[in-house]
Amino acid sequence: MRASSMDTHMGNIAIDSEVIAQYAGAVAMECFGIVGMAGVNVKDGLVKLLKMDSMTRGIRVTLNGHKLTLDFHVIVAYGVGILAVADNLISNVKYKVEEFTGIEIEKINIFVEGVRVID
C-alpha cells in the first residue's frame, strides 16, 4: 500500500494513493474542457479515453516528503483554450485535494494526450 500518512494528536492517518487519485480524478472531471483521463500504452504509443471506473490509471500520485505531486494525462475538448483548461484544472484540484487530504500539493503536471470533439 503506497500511502500518505500524517501524525495527529489522536493517532496516525494513512491515505492510500489510489484514494487521492480517485478523488483528484473526480474533481478533474468537473472542470470545463476536460473530456476524460487518458490511458497511454507505452509499447504501442496509443492513447485511449478511460472509462470512469478506471480513470485513476491516467493519474499518478507521488509523495515527496510531506508534499504531493500529481500527474494528469488528460483528453481535452476540441475548441477550448488548453491554457484556460489547465489553469482551471490546477486551481480546482489544488484547492479541493488539499482540503480533502490535509496534505499540501507541491506540483501538478498536466499532459494533454489528445483532443476530442464533443457531440
C-alpha angles and dihedrals in degrees: 000000000000102000141170109225136188133183119232133178088264098047144283123324119201121190117192116231090234090061091051091048092049093051093044089050092052090050091047092052089058091059119102114253098022112120095179149295119299127228111208120205102209094194095055099023089233123149122205135179110251123225119242093258093056102034092114088076086072092056128068121197120200126182115212108185102305096337131087130227117198124196116196123194103196143174114218132205118262114255099025124113108258092208092054092047092048093048091049092047093049096048095045096045094044094052098041098041092047090050092046098047105023088227121122118241112227099184142001117200119194121199113190103211099175151346125239132192110233116220 
